[in-house]
């Protein structure tokens, strides 16, 4: 009887486990956004300056302006024909649909914020999601008496070879890691032996005589 009850319990546990797995599989939803480009490739892409674009190069027929500032700043003033996609909401359902449509139309998405640095994070995110036609607008935006002032900026090319710098940094990090893993045996210092001289006892003269 005990063995029969034990078998029943095992069978019930197995059935429950299978049900849990089935429910999990049925309720699983595939993520809407999947990275198609790894981080290292994206960083390598960022080391060049081909993704920057000047304002006078914008063509309404082939470029699509995306303002990644918050809605308050956008409403105060924005570039002509730009649409607002704040950075935290750039992958919302509505924005994702718009971006996919732009991608299908083979237009270049031109991102801008208050300065080029503000647009780098959204640029990298969209790059990893597989958006190829991406640019960052080289402008700085500010306000004077509630009026938008857009100023062109120049991005200077770095004289440092960034790829070489990254490789050297990785090499040094690996060497440091190897050195840290080597456990050096502590040197055993032996104290010098003390030699205590033994004093010879003087022989006493023999007493008496013939």
MONOR-V58695 format. One record per residue. N is the residue number from 1. RES is the residue in three letters. PSI is psi in whole degrees, -180 to 180 (999 if undefined). NEAR is the number of other ideal C-beta (glycine too) atoms within 8 Angstrom. D_FIRST is the distance of its C-alpha to the first C-alpha in whole Angstrom. Layout:
BEGIN
[[N | RES | PSI | NEAR | D_FIRST] [N | RES | PSI | NEAR | D_FIRST]]
END
This chain:
BEGIN
[[1 | UNK | -43 | 4 | 0] [2 | UNK | -41 | 5 | 4] [3 | UNK | -37 | 6 | 5] [4 | UNK | -42 | 7 | 5] [5 | UNK | -40 | 8 | 6] [6 | UNK | -42 | 8 | 9] [7 | UNK | -41 | 8 | 10] [8 | UNK | -43 | 8 | 11] [9 | UNK | -43 | 8 | 12] [10 | UNK | -41 | 8 | 14] [11 | UNK | -43 | 8 | 15] [12 | UNK | -43 | 8 | 17] [13 | UNK | -41 | 8 | 18] [14 | UNK | -43 | 8 | 20] [15 | UNK | -43 | 8 | 21] [16 | UNK | -40 | 8 | 23] [17 | UNK | -44 | 8 | 24] [18 | UNK | -40 | 8 | 26] [19 | UNK | -42 | 8 | 27] [20 | UNK | -44 | 8 | 29] [21 | UNK | -43 | 8 | 31] [22 | UNK | -44 | 8 | 32] [23 | UNK | -41 | 8 | 33] [24 | UNK | -42 | 8 | 35] [25 | UNK | -39 | 7 | 36] [26 | UNK | -34 | 6 | 38] [27 | UNK | -7 | 6 | 39] [28 | UNK | 132 | 6 | 41] [29 | UNK | 131 | 4 | 44] [30 | UNK | 135 | 4 | 47] [31 | UNK | 142 | 5 | 49] [32 | UNK | -32 | 6 | 53] [33 | UNK | 124 | 7 | 55] [34 | UNK | 135 | 5 | 54] [35 | UNK | 132 | 7 | 56] [36 | UNK | -12 | 6 | 58] [37 | UNK | 132 | 9 | 60] [38 | UNK | 168 | 7 | 59] [39 | UNK | -41 | 6 | 60] [40 | UNK | -41 | 6 | 63] [41 | UNK | -38 | 8 | 64] [42 | UNK | -42 | 12 | 65] [43 | UNK | -37 | 9 | 67] [44 | UNK | -36 | 8 | 69] [45 | UNK | -37 | 9 | 70] [46 | UNK | -21 | 9 | 71] [47 | UNK | -14 | 8 | 73] [48 | UNK | 172 | 6 | 76] [49 | UNK | 20 | 6 | 78] [50 | UNK | -11 | 4 | 78] [51 | UNK | 1 | 11 | 75] [52 | UNK | 151 | 10 | 78] [53 | UNK | 138 | 11 | 81] [54 | UNK | 155 | 8 | 84] [55 | UNK | -34 | 10 | 84] [56 | UNK | -5 | 4 | 87] [57 | UNK | -4 | 6 | 85] [58 | UNK | 131 | 10 | 83] [59 | UNK | 119 | 6 | 83] [60 | UNK | -22 | 6 | 82] [61 | UNK | -28 | 4 | 81] [62 | UNK | -9 | 6 | 79] [63 | UNK | 149 | 12 | 78] [64 | UNK | 114 | 9 | 76] [65 | UNK | 129 | 12 | 76] [66 | UNK | 118 | 11 | 73] [67 | UNK | 116 | 13 | 74] [68 | UNK | 10 | 13 | 71] [69 | UNK | 171 | 12 | 72] [70 | UNK | 164 | 6 | 71] [71 | UNK | -31 | 7 | 72] [72 | UNK | -47 | 6 | 74] [73 | UNK | -38 | 10 | 76] [74 | UNK | -43 | 13 | 76] [75 | UNK | -29 | 6 | 78] [76 | UNK | -31 | 8 | 80] [77 | UNK | 140 | 10 | 81] [78 | UNK | 168 | 9 | 80] [79 | UNK | 151 | 9 | 82] [80 | UNK | 138 | 4 | 83] [81 | UNK | 9 | 5 | 80] [82 | UNK | 150 | 11 | 77] [83 | UNK | 155 | 8 | 74] [84 | UNK | 123 | 9 | 72] [85 | UNK | 86 | 11 | 68] [86 | UNK | 142 | 11 | 68] [87 | UNK | -47 | 10 | 66] [88 | UNK | -19 | 4 | 63] [89 | UNK | 13 | 8 | 62] [90 | UNK | -22 | 13 | 64] [91 | UNK | 21 | 8 | 60] [92 | UNK | 166 | 7 | 60] [93 | UNK | -45 | 6 | 59] [94 | UNK | -46 | 6 | 63] [95 | UNK | -39 | 11 | 64] [96 | UNK | -39 | 11 | 62] [97 | UNK | -41 | 8 | 63] [98 | UNK | -46 | 10 | 67] [99 | UNK | -40 | 12 | 66] [100 | UNK | -38 | 8 | 65] [101 | UNK | -41 | 8 | 67] [102 | UNK | -40 | 10 | 70] [103 | UNK | -42 | 11 | 68] [104 | UNK | -32 | 6 | 68] [105 | UNK | -2 | 6 | 72] [106 | UNK | 33 | 5 | 73] [107 | UNK | 156 | 10 | 74] [108 | UNK | 127 | 9 | 74] [109 | UNK | 120 | 15 | 73] [110 | UNK | 114 | 13 | 75] [111 | UNK | 140 | 14 | 73] [112 | UNK | 155 | 15 | 75] [113 | UNK | -151 | 12 | 75] [114 | UNK | -25 | 8 | 77] [115 | UNK | 165 | 10 | 78] [116 | UNK | -34 | 15 | 76] [117 | UNK | -33 | 5 | 74] [118 | UNK | -22 | 11 | 72] [119 | UNK | -5 | 14 | 72] [120 | UNK | -44 | 10 | 70] [121 | UNK | -50 | 8 | 66] [122 | UNK | -36 | 11 | 66] [123 | UNK | -47 | 12 | 68] [124 | UNK | -39 | 10 | 65] [125 | UNK | -49 | 10 | 62] [126 | UNK | -33 | 13 | 64] [127 | UNK | -43 | 11 | 65] [128 | UNK | -22 | 12 | 61] [129 | UNK | 0 | 11 | 60] [130 | UNK | 7 | 6 | 62] [131 | UNK | 119 | 10 | 66] [132 | UNK | -45 | 4 | 69] [133 | UNK | 83 | 9 | 72] [134 | UNK | 140 | 12 | 72] [135 | UNK | 157 | 12 | 75] [136 | UNK | 128 | 14 | 75] [137 | UNK | 132 | 14 | 79] [138 | UNK | 75 | 12 | 81] [139 | UNK | 159 | 13 | 82] [140 | UNK | 132 | 9 | 82] [141 | UNK | 135 | 15 | 82] [142 | UNK | 178 | 8 | 83] [143 | UNK | 141 | 10 | 85] [144 | UNK | 115 | 5 | 88] [145 | UNK | 49 | 4 | 89] [146 | UNK | 24 | 5 | 86] [147 | UNK | 133 | 7 | 87] [148 | UNK | 128 | 9 | 85] [149 | UNK | 115 | 8 | 87] [150 | UNK | 124 | 9 | 85] [151 | UNK | 131 | 8 | 87] [152 | UNK | 141 | 8 | 86] [153 | UNK | 155 | 9 | 85] [154 | UNK | 130 | 5 | 85] [155 | UNK | 115 | 8 | 83] [156 | UNK | 136 | 4 | 84] [157 | UNK | 133 | 5 | 83] [158 | UNK | 137 | 5 | 81] [159 | UNK | -12 | 3 | 83] [160 | UNK | 136 | 5 | 80] [161 | UNK | 102 | 5 | 78] [162 | UNK | -39 | 8 | 75] [163 | UNK | -44 | 8 | 73] [164 | UNK | -40 | 7 | 74] [165 | UNK | -43 | 9 | 73] [166 | UNK | -43 | 10 | 70] [167 | UNK | -43 | 8 | 69] [168 | UNK | -39 | 8 | 71] [169 | UNK | -42 | 8 | 69] [170 | UNK | -40 | 8 | 66] [171 | UNK | -45 | 8 | 67] [172 | UNK | -38 | 8 | 68] [173 | UNK | -40 | 8 | 65] [174 | UNK | -42 | 8 | 63] [175 | UNK | -41 | 8 | 66] [176 | UNK | -38 | 8 | 65] [177 | UNK | -40 | 8 | 61] [178 | UNK | -42 | 8 | 62] [179 | UNK | -36 | 7 | 64] [180 | UNK | -28 | 6 | 61] [181 | UNK | -17 | 6 | 59] [182 | UNK | 118 | 6 | 61] [183 | UNK | 112 | 4 | 60] [184 | UNK | 133 | 4 | 64] [185 | UNK | 129 | 4 | 63] [186 | UNK | 140 | 4 | 65] [187 | UNK | 132 | 4 | 69] [188 | UNK | 114 | 4 | 68] [189 | UNK | 117 | 4 | 72] [190 | UNK | 132 | 4 | 73] [191 | UNK | 139 | 4 | 75] [192 | UNK | 140 | 4 | 79] [193 | UNK | 135 | 4 | 79] [194 | UNK | 127 | 4 | 82] [195 | UNK | 114 | 4 | 84] [196 | UNK | 113 | 4 | 85] [197 | UNK | 138 | 4 | 89] [198 | UNK | 121 | 4 | 89] [199 | UNK | 127 | 4 | 92] [200 | UNK | 134 | 4 | 94] [201 | UNK | 136 | 4 | 95] [202 | UNK | 139 | 4 | 99] [203 | UNK | 130 | 4 | 100] [204 | UNK | 142 | 4 | 102] [205 | UNK | 144 | 4 | 106] [206 | UNK | 135 | 4 | 106] [207 | UNK | 153 | 3 | 108] [208 | UNK | 179 | 3 | 111] [209 | UNK | -170 | 2 | 113] [210 | UNK | 999 | 1 | 116]]
END
